[in-house]
Amino acid sequence: MEYLLPGKAYQALKWVGLIVLPALATLLGAVGTAWGWPHLTAIVTTVTAIGTFVGALVGASNASATPTGGAKAE
């Protein structure tokens, strides 16, 4: 398959967007609440929004992937 993004970038963004950022948002929400960190809602919302954006990039790349032969994937 040939993606819009280079293979290594696709794999890295997929890992960051689908695993790292959601886990980070959850960790910050839990620990920040326990410690009373200021601006916690804004921080968690920002991390979640970045994760959604990265996921959209990965999804767009996957949706437009074509087999190495050049035909569009279904």
C-alpha positions in Angstrom: 0.0 0.0 0.0 1.1 3.5 -0.7 -0.1 6.2 1.7 -0.2 10.0 1.5 2.3 9.9 4.4 5.6 8.1 4.2 5.5 4.7 5.9 7.5 5.6 9.0 5.6 8.9 9.5 2.3 7.0 9.1 3.2 4.4 11.7 4.6 7.0 14.1 1.5 9.2 13.8 -0.8 6.2 14.1 0.9 5.2 17.4 0.9 8.7 18.8 -2.7 9.4 17.7 -4.3 6.1 18.7 -2.3 5.2 21.8 0.0 7.9 23.2 -2.3 11.0 23.2 -5.5 9.4 24.5 -3.4 7.7 27.3 -1.7 11.0 28.1 -5.1 12.8 28.3 -6.4 10.2 30.6 -3.3 10.3 32.8 -3.3 14.1 33.0 -7.0 14.1 33.8 -6.6 11.6 36.7 -3.3 12.8 38.2 -4.2 16.5 37.7 -7.4 16.1 39.5 -5.8 14.4 42.4 -3.1 17.1 42.7 -5.4 20.0 42.0 -3.5 21.3 38.9 -4.7 24.6 37.5 -6.1 24.8 33.9 -6.5 21.1 33.8 -9.7 21.1 31.7 -8.0 23.2 29.1 -4.9 21.0 29.1 -6.8 17.8 28.7 -9.1 19.3 26.0 -6.0 20.4 24.1 -4.3 17.0 24.2 -7.5 15.4 23.2 -8.0 17.8 20.3 -4.4 17.1 19.1 -5.1 13.4 19.3 -8.3 13.8 17.2 -6.4 15.9 14.6 -3.6 13.3 14.3 -6.2 10.5 14.1 -7.9 12.4 11.2 -4.6 12.7 9.4 -4.0 9.0 9.8 -7.5 8.2 8.7 -7.3 10.4 5.6 -4.0 8.8 4.7 -5.4 5.3 5.1 -8.6 6.1 3.2 -6.6 7.4 0.2 -4.1 4.5 0.2 -3.5 2.8 -3.0 -2.0 -0.6 -3.7 1.6 -0.6 -4.9 0.3 -1.3 -8.4 -1.4 2.1 -8.5 -5.1 1.1 -8.3 -7.2 2.7 -5.6 -7.9 0.6 -2.5 -11.6 -0.1 -1.6 
